[in-house]
């Protein structure tokens, strides 16, 4: 029976949707002017979609627990590879356009830089994105999977990280290199802006691990798992909502550096959303769209890097935050086509069957577990 499959088909579809979604979101954020982002219905909706990072992270935690690669060594290796991929992506996104002279002045002026060019380049390479968070998290959650066997113990660790996140935010040891590491974990002060510090964002991955462990205990019963997600999600929303709306300065304080209430609140809505997607997709038969989403899920890491590099390079052609919503919609279509084209080319070079063959796809090989 489908619901007893060791894979959770709905998660593959959700991760596939996230690939399409991130191209849409990043294209808007890079190319749309402020008015198009905030004063149009389409722009506001896409910006709202950009708040769905927790969906991807919880899915990552679930698949991390249910993956065929269960060794601690495998987790550490993949974490290290992701960190290397993150810095390589930043190099390709920022340094190549800057060195070759097709980074727009408007983008450079955004930072108001002063000082040697090497320092500016270092800043760009060290910008902290989702790949840094995923890489660092894999270095730690492998130990949790290896040594914490009770699912409620896993959940307690995730909630504990959320609970202390505001207290440890801003910790900084004034010492070269160590400063950057403390930034990745706790803050966004020096030497680069960290969009997703480990505290609190790793909480979402560990909450996902809790449900991944639960899925195994339920003998791979997806229906029961997502029903449990609904129940836990509603409890999280009930707890998180008053904390966010009544004590928001401490519990929310902005999307990227939220406190404990924000984590619980967003996790609750994420779990509700996952349950809803499962209910919607559980009876859908295999078709072209489903195969495309599975393909995206399988190649999530590489397509994430490809779309960011292409979008960043395009600033020199289309400008940085200077386009209206109509132009942005055309650019979204362009970058979806370009991303799939480059990924297909990589498939051919790696002698893998490209999307057009519509082969049976498994996401077990995805780097981001």
Residue pairs with C-beta under 8 A, 6 or more apart in sequence:
2 9
2 222
3 221
3 222
3 223
3 282
4 219
4 220
4 221
4 222
5 220
5 222
6 66
6 220
7 66
7 362
7 363
7 364
8 62
8 63
8 66
8 215
8 222
8 225
9 222
9 281
10 222
10 226
10 274
10 277
10 278
10 281
10 282
11 59
11 62
11 63
11 274
11 297
11 363
12 293
12 294
12 297
12 361
12 363
13 277
13 281
13 290
13 293
13 294
13 297
14 55
14 59
14 274
14 277
15 56
15 59
15 296
15 297
15 300
15 363
15 366
16 292
16 293
16 294
16 295
16 296
16 297
16 300
17 293
17 296
18 52
18 55
18 56
18 59
18 296
18 300
19 296
19 297
19 299
19 300
19 303
19 304
19 307
20 293
20 296
20 336
21 49
21 52
22 304
22 307
23 307
23 311
23 332
23 335
23 336
23 339
24 46
24 49
24 332
24 336
25 46
25 47
25 49
25 50
26 307
26 308
26 311
27 311
27 328
27 331
27 332
27 335
28 36
28 37
28 43
28 46
28 47
28 328
28 332
29 37
29 47
29 50
30 311
30 312
30 314
30 315
30 320
30 321
31 311
31 314
31 315
31 318
31 319
31 320
31 321
31 322
31 323
31 327
31 328
31 331
32 43
32 321
32 323
32 324
32 325
32 328
33 321
33 322
33 323
33 324
34 321
35 324
36 43
36 323
36 324
36 325
36 328
37 43
37 44
37 46
37 47
38 44
38 47
40 325
42 325
42 329
43 325
43 328
51 255
51 266
52 270
52 273
53 130
53 196
53 201
53 204
54 204
54 266
54 267
54 270
55 270
55 273
55 274
56 130
57 133
57 201
57 204
57 205
57 208
58 204
58 205
58 207
58 208
58 211
58 267
58 270
58 271
58 274
59 208
59 274
60 134
60 205
60 208
60 368
60 369
61 141
61 204
61 205
61 206
61 207
61 208
61 209
61 210
61 211
61 212
62 208
62 209
62 211
62 212
62 215
63 208
63 212
63 363
63 366
63 369
64 75
64 138
64 141
64 145
64 205
64 208
64 209
64 212
64 369
65 145
65 208
65 209
65 212
65 213
65 215
65 216
66 212
66 215
66 216
67 364
67 369
68 364
69 75
69 78
69 364
69 369
70 145
72 142
72 143
72 145
72 146
74 142
75 138
75 139
75 141
75 142
75 145
76 138
76 139
76 142
78 138
78 367
78 369
79 134
79 135
79 136
79 137
79 138
79 139
79 142
80 135
80 139
81 135
81 367
82 131
82 132
82 134
82 135
82 138
82 301
82 367
82 368
83 131
83 132
83 135
83 136
85 131
85 135
85 301
85 305
85 367
86 129
86 131
86 132
86 135
87 125
87 126
88 305
89 129
89 131
89 305
89 308
89 309
90 124
90 125
90 126
90 127
90 129
91 125
92 305
92 309
92 312
93 124
93 308
93 309
93 312
93 313
94 103
94 121
94 124
94 125
94 127
94 312
95 121
95 124
95 125
96 313
97 103
97 312
97 313
97 315
97 316
98 108
98 121
98 124
102 313
102 316
102 317
103 315
103 316
104 315
104 316
104 319
104 320
106 319
106 320
106 321
106 322
107 315
107 320
110 320
111 120
111 123
113 120
113 123
122 191
122 192
123 191
123 192
124 192
126 180
126 191
126 192
127 192
127 193
127 194
127 195
128 183
128 184
128 188
128 192
128 193
128 194
128 195
128 196
128 197
129 195
129 196
129 308
130 195
130 196
130 304
131 301
131 304
131 305
132 184
132 194
132 196
133 196
133 197
133 198
133 201
133 202
134 205
134 368
136 184
136 185
136 198
136 202
137 198
137 201
137 202
137 205
138 369
140 198
140 202
141 202
141 205
141 206
141 209
144 154
144 157
144 206
144 209
145 209
148 154
148 157
151 210
151 213
151 214
151 217
152 210
154 206
154 209
154 210
154 213
155 206
155 207
155 210
157 206
158 202
158 203
158 204
158 205
158 206
158 207
158 209
158 210
159 203
159 207
159 260
159 264
161 199
161 200
161 202
161 203
161 206
162 200
162 203
162 259
162 260
162 263
162 264
163 260
164 199
165 199
165 200
165 203
165 258
165 259
165 260
165 263
166 250
166 251
166 253
166 259
166 260
168 185
168 186
168 199
169 186
169 187
169 197
169 199
169 257
170 186
170 187
170 189
171 182
171 185
171 186
171 187
172 179
172 182
172 183
172 186
172 187
172 189
172 190
173 179
173 182
179 190
179 191
180 190
180 191
180 192
183 189
183 190
183 191
183 192
183 194
183 197
184 194
184 197
184 198
185 197
185 198
185 199
186 197
186 198
186 199
187 194
187 197
187 257
188 194
188 195
188 197
188 256
188 257
195 256
196 256
197 256
197 257
200 257
200 258
200 259
200 260
200 262
200 263
203 263
203 267
204 263
204 266
204 267
204 270
207 267
211 225
211 228
211 229
211 271
214 225
214 228
215 221
215 222
215 225
218 224
218 225
222 278
222 282
223 282
226 274
226 275
226 278
226 279
227 275
229 271
229 272
229 274
229 275
230 271
230 272
230 275
232 268
232 271
233 267
233 268
233 269
233 270
233 271
233 272
233 274
233 275
234 268
234 272
235 268
236 264
236 265
236 267
236 268
236 271
237 265
237 268
237 269
237 272
238 268
239 261
239 264
239 265
239 268
240 251
240 261
240 262
240 263
240 264
240 265
240 266
240 267
240 268
241 265
242 261
243 251
243 260
243 261
243 262
243 264
243 265
244 251
244 252
244 261
244 262
244 265
247 261
248 261
250 259
250 261
251 258
251 259
251 260
251 261
251 262
251 265
252 258
252 259
252 261
252 262
252 265
253 259
253 262
255 262
258 266
284 290
288 358
291 355
291 358
291 361
292 355
294 361
294 363
295 355
295 361
296 303
297 361
297 363
297 366
298 361
298 362
298 363
298 365
298 366
299 343
299 366
300 363
300 366
300 367
300 368
301 366
301 367
301 368
302 343
302 346
303 339
303 343
304 368
306 339
306 342
306 343
306 346
307 335
307 339
310 335
310 338
310 339
310 342
311 335
314 331
314 335
318 327
318 331
323 331
340 355
343 355
344 354
344 355
344 356
347 353
347 354
347 355
348 354
353 359
